Amino acid sequence: MAEATSITLRAIAAAVADGSGAAQPMGDRRSAVDLQLVVTAVDATLDVFVETSPDGTSGWVEVGSFDQAAGPFRQRRVFAGCGPYVRVRWEGTGSFGVAGSAHTLYADLDDLFSEIPPEALSDLERHVIAKQLLSATTDAEDAIAMTRPMPLTTWPTSLVTRCAQIAKWRCLAARGIDPDSTEDKLVKDAYDEAQAWLDKLAKDRLRPPALQPETSMGARSETAQDAAANATPGGAAPCIPRFTNNWGDFG
């Protein structure tokens, strides 16, 4: 994704007991992580959870988890509601690693649930909802980058609303659409209008004054020099994930 920073929550290594990884900062404004779990060996079963904290030392709250591993395993998931710090916690023993990227969301969970009640999406796992929020932000990034420098430091409420409307429809599509539902049709109409609004941004037919580019720090893709400078404690440099089928991705 554009405007992301790489993050390694745990380099592949053996875990001989239940535990948790070191707190990792996500940076300003980032509230979602797109992570991949790679398990190379398991003694019995292994459960890996993603947690967030306001200060990196206390108040850890679980934002989601990966499926339980009972052998070599690989899974990619998006988790929202994160930041400013994130870590992994595990139960079980084996060898595994978790890495990926941290992202800004132009519309977060609260924005989505202001558009649709949480109970309407109660049959969707949170990582599915988070994936749709990140997808909506990516649509917006693609449009905005056509005419404006990226990343953004501020953005208008109008962009938040459009991203929430896009994510809402995609969540309903993931849940299942009732072709005879008037409510579902209205959600699809709002999605189409939001995409048309983004198309106007891409063609520079709209210029919301609150769309401001980054000037100093924030979400961006790291260069190799950046990754070395921002190496995590213990000497492990952040991984810029490619999410291939090569087991050496986390090597």
Secondary structure, DSSP 8 states (H G I E B T S, - for coil): -TT-EEEEEEEEEEE-SSEE---EE--TTEEEEEEEEEEEEEEEEEEEEEEEESSSSS--EEEEE---BSSSEEEEEEEES--SEEEEEEEEEEEEEEEEEEEE-SS-HHHHHHHS-GGGGTTS-HHHHHHHHHHHHHHHHHHHTTTS-SSEEE--HHHHHHHHHHHHHHHHHHH---TT-HHHHHHHHHHHHHHHHHHHHHTT----TT-EE-SSSSS----HHHHHHT--TTS---------S-GGGG-
